[in-house]
Amino acid sequence: MSLVGLVLAACAAGLSGGGEALNGRRAPIDHIVVLFLENRSFDHLFGTYPGADGLADYRGRQADPRGVTYATLPQPLGRDRKADLRFPVDLPNAPFLLQRYVGPFAETNNPVHRFFHMQRQYGAGADGVPMGKWVAEGTSGGITMGYYDRAASPVQWRLAEEFVLLDRWFQGIHGGSFANHFYLVSAGMARYADAPAAERAAGVGPDGRADKDGEVDPEGWVVNNLDPPYPPQRTEHILRAPQATPTIADRLDAAGITWVWYATGWGGGADAVKQGLMPHHNPFQYVRRIMETPEGRTHIRDASEFSRALRDGGLPSVAFVKPHWKDNAHAVSSTVGAGDRWVGEMVREVMSSRYWPRVAVVITYDEGGGWFDHVRPPAVDRFGLGTRVPALVVSPYAKRGVVGHREYDHASVLKLIEWRFGLAPLTDRDRRAAAPLEAFDFTQAPRAAVTLP
């Protein structure tokens, strides 16, 4: 059907601007691209964005481990866990603008962002306001309360102005990177039933209390970071049980729909880590069907091939793109400025390609990275949802300058893919998740690319 015919059919069917009435298989989107960055909360990047639920709505103050309100924030700590002398010793007990002290390309400490810690950080302060224990349950002093404004992320703020920013997108699982990467492709968690005692948490109670932290919970769910069972690996902490749980790869392959996970450094063999690969950011490297078959392994490619596919043709229907560790915005190894620059590079390439007229790009972050956010996540089960993270939808069919307020999480990426290609859900999580259809208006003519900073 032509674009004009599609629009007329949609109007005749009473299609809403959000696209909910449209059968996904008829949507004028042939390619879904997911840019997946690292470790920044929504308030940390967009807390001052006009029209978003941001820092102006926070009325609480942080409390110490005894539950007493801090008079001032504890001294921010640097990468060496010592006082970071770029910051004053008497910061007010409130969120503060990091750019007063450090630029967007300046490295900072890496706040704790582990499964049990993160849940405890959501606790109320002495004033009864939730999210009051970020500092007390952190390991970086008061720096976790720092945020950036437009000057640090000019590309992403520009994309928000021109397309759609979603201010209720949450990481799927409390804690860090691996669990949320695996959840992104499976709507579930990895299992390690025979994990050694050294890797297991113990004495776990409600609200994230644990006598002993660990990478695996007492029931054998991997809640923190372990390297994959297949090389290349970066550490000796390895999940030695290859995963057989269904992933979106199974649904896509069964339907004959092309897909690729683009991981920077993947083509580097033994030197992959040196060339940018972070193995625990590569979820299909844990999956037996992918890693133990020649066909499966062809679906993991170096990120340079994403750019080549945009230029030369061959872009798959579904593309997940993971940046180099220097560009992924993860504190210590990267910066907010580097992540924003990478987003700009990728989006410009998409916009200038032959695929722009029929593409949807979802830009989000794996987890909050231990940076403060004032919105307490909804509890859907004992694993999440976790911290609110930035999320943008960029497409020629995206609405212009809209802030969406519906609830989403990383399973919403799966739901969007499933909606578009008519695929069955993987778990109850993606079955119940909402696809971010409020971001689209398929009755409008496709928009031209925009100029980015």
Backbone hydrogen bonds, N-H to C=O, Kabsch-Sander energy under -0.5 kcal/mol:
donor,donor_aa,acceptor,acceptor_aa,energy
6,L,2,S,-2.5
7,V,3,L,-2.5
8,L,4,V,-2.6
9,A,5,G,-2.5
10,A,6,L,-2.5
11,C,7,V,-2.5
12,A,8,L,-2.4
13,A,9,A,-1.7
14,G,11,C,-1.5
15,L,10,A,-2.7
19,G,16,S,-1.5
22,L,19,G,-1.4
26,R,23,N,-2.2
27,A,24,G,-1.4
29,I,27,A,-1.6
30,D,358,R,-2.3
31,H,358,R,-1.4
32,I,317,S,-2.9
33,V,31,H,-0.5
33,V,360,A,-2.7
34,V,319,A,-3.1
35,L,33,V,-0.6
35,L,362,V,-2.6
36,F,34,V,-0.7
36,F,321,V,-2.0
37,L,35,L,-0.7
37,L,364,T,-2.8
38,E,328,N,-2.5
40,R,367,E,-1.3
41,S,368,G,-0.6
42,F,388,R,-1.9
45,L,41,S,-1.2
45,L,42,F,-0.9
46,F,42,F,-3.8
47,G,43,D,-1.4
49,Y,46,F,-1.9
52,A,49,Y,-1.8
54,G,52,A,-1.4
55,L,47,G,-1.8
56,A,47,G,-0.6
57,D,54,G,-1.9
58,Y,55,L,-1.8
59,R,57,D,-0.5
63,A,132,G,-2.6
64,D,68,V,-3.2
67,G,64,D,-2.4
70,Y,62,Q,-2.0
73,L,91,L,-2.7
77,L,140,S,-2.1
78,G,82,K,-3.4
81,R,78,G,-2.0
84,D,76,P,-2.9
85,L,83,A,-1.0
87,F,84,D,-2.0
93,N,71,A,-0.5
94,A,92,P,-2.2
96,F,145,M,-1.5
98,L,96,F,-0.6
98,L,147,Y,-3.1
99,Q,147,Y,-0.5
100,R,97,L,-1.4
101,Y,98,L,-2.5
102,V,98,L,-2.7
106,A,103,G,-1.7
118,M,114,R,-2.8
119,Q,115,F,-1.1
120,R,116,F,-1.7
121,Q,117,H,-1.9
122,Y,118,M,-0.7
122,Y,119,Q,-0.8
123,G,120,R,-1.6
125,G,129,V,-1.9
128,G,125,G,-2.1
131,M,122,Y,-2.3
132,G,123,G,-3.6
133,K,121,Q,-1.6
133,K,123,G,-0.5
136,A,63,A,-0.5
137,E,133,K,-2.3
138,G,135,V,-1.4
142,G,74,P,-1.4
143,I,140,S,-1.2
144,T,141,G,-0.8
145,M,142,G,-2.0
146,G,143,I,-2.3
147,Y,96,F,-2.2
148,Y,44,H,-3.0
152,A,149,D,-1.8
153,S,149,D,-0.9
153,S,150,R,-0.6
157,W,153,S,-2.3
158,R,154,P,-2.0
159,L,155,V,-2.4
160,A,156,Q,-2.1
161,E,157,W,-2.0
162,E,158,R,-1.9
163,F,159,L,-2.7
164,V,393,V,-1.6
165,L,402,V,-2.3
166,L,391,A,-2.7
167,D,165,L,-0.5
167,D,404,G,-2.5
170,F,168,R,-0.5
170,F,408,Y,-2.3
171,Q,387,T,-2.7
174,H,383,F,-2.9
176,G,223,V,-0.5
180,N,176,G,-1.0
181,H,177,S,-2.5
182,F,178,F,-2.9
183,Y,179,A,-1.9
184,L,180,N,-1.6
185,V,181,H,-1.0
185,V,182,F,-0.6
186,S,182,F,-1.1
187,A,183,Y,-2.9
192,Y,220,G,-3.2
195,A,192,Y,-1.8
199,E,196,P,-1.8
200,R,196,P,-0.6
200,R,197,A,-1.1
201,A,216,V,-3.0
202,A,212,K,-1.9
205,G,209,R,-3.2
208,G,205,G,-0.6
209,R,206,P,-1.5
211,D,202,A,-1.0
211,D,203,G,-0.5
212,K,202,A,-2.2
215,E,199,E,-1.3
216,V,199,E,-2.3
217,D,221,W,-2.8
220,G,217,D,-2.3
222,V,190,A,-2.4
223,V,215,E,-1.6
223,V,221,W,-0.8
224,N,215,E,-2.2
227,D,237,H,-3.5
230,Y,285,Q,-0.7
238,I,236,E,-1.1
239,L,227,D,-3.2
240,R,238,I,-1.1
243,Q,286,Y,-3.2
248,I,185,V,-3.0
250,D,247,T,-1.1
251,R,247,T,-1.2
252,L,248,I,-2.6
253,D,249,A,-2.9
254,A,250,D,-2.2
255,A,251,R,-1.4
256,G,253,D,-1.2
257,I,252,L,-2.9
260,V,318,V,-1.8
261,W,299,H,-3.1
262,Y,260,V,-0.7
262,Y,320,F,-3.5
263,A,261,W,-0.7
263,A,301,R,-3.0
264,T,262,Y,-0.5
264,T,322,K,-1.5
266,W,263,A,-2.3
268,G,265,G,-2.3
269,G,266,W,-0.8
271,D,268,G,-2.1
272,A,269,G,-1.8
275,Q,271,D,-1.6
276,G,273,V,-1.7
277,L,272,A,-2.5
281,H,278,M,-2.7
282,N,279,P,-1.8
285,Q,282,N,-1.9
286,Y,283,P,-1.7
287,V,284,F,-1.1
288,R,243,Q,-2.4
288,R,286,Y,-0.5
291,M,287,V,-2.5
292,E,288,R,-2.4
293,T,290,I,-0.7
297,R,293,T,-2.2
298,T,294,P,-0.9
298,T,295,E,-0.6
299,H,296,G,-1.6
300,I,297,R,-1.5
301,R,261,W,-2.2
301,R,299,H,-0.6
305,E,302,D,-1.9
306,F,303,A,-1.3
307,S,303,A,-1.0
308,R,304,S,-1.7
309,A,305,E,-2.3
310,L,306,F,-2.0
311,R,307,S,-1.9
312,D,308,R,-3.4
313,G,309,A,-1.9
315,L,309,A,-0.5
318,V,258,T,-1.4
319,A,32,I,-2.6
320,F,260,V,-2.3
321,V,34,V,-3.0
322,K,262,Y,-2.8
325,W,276,G,-0.7
327,D,324,H,-1.9
328,N,324,H,-0.8
333,S,331,A,-1.5
334,S,330,H,-2.8
337,G,104,P,-2.9
339,G,335,T,-2.1
340,D,336,V,-2.3
341,R,337,G,-2.2
342,W,338,A,-2.1
343,V,339,G,-2.3
344,G,340,D,-2.2
345,E,341,R,-2.1
346,M,342,W,-2.6
347,V,343,V,-2.8
348,R,344,G,-2.3
349,E,345,E,-1.7
350,V,346,M,-2.2
351,M,347,V,-2.9
352,S,348,R,-2.1
353,S,350,V,-1.3
354,R,310,L,-0.7
356,W,353,S,-1.0
358,R,355,Y,-1.9
359,V,356,W,-1.1
360,A,31,H,-2.3
361,V,394,V,-3.0
362,V,33,V,-3.0
362,V,360,A,-0.5
363,I,361,V,-0.5
363,I,392,L,-2.6
364,T,35,L,-2.3
364,T,362,V,-0.5
365,Y,390,P,-0.8
366,D,37,L,-2.4
371,W,368,G,-1.5
372,F,144,T,-2.8
376,R,374,H,-0.6
380,V,378,P,-0.8
380,V,384,G,-1.9
381,D,384,G,-2.0
384,G,381,D,-0.9
386,G,171,Q,-3.0
389,V,169,W,-3.0
392,L,363,I,-2.4
393,V,164,V,-2.2
394,V,361,V,-2.7
398,A,395,S,-1.5
399,K,439,A,-2.7
401,G,163,F,-0.6
401,G,399,K,-0.6
402,V,163,F,-1.6
404,G,165,L,-2.8
404,G,402,V,-0.6
408,Y,168,R,-3.1
410,H,170,F,-0.9
412,S,409,D,-2.9
413,V,410,H,-1.2
414,L,410,H,-0.8
415,K,411,A,-2.4
416,L,412,S,-2.1
417,I,413,V,-2.1
418,E,414,L,-3.1
419,W,415,K,-2.7
420,R,416,L,-2.5
421,F,417,I,-2.3
422,G,418,E,-1.1
423,L,418,E,-1.8
431,R,427,T,-1.7
432,R,428,D,-2.0
433,A,429,R,-1.3
437,L,435,A,-2.6
439,A,436,P,-1.4
440,F,437,L,-1.8
441,D,397,Y,-2.8
444,Q,441,D,-1.2
447,R,396,P,-2.2
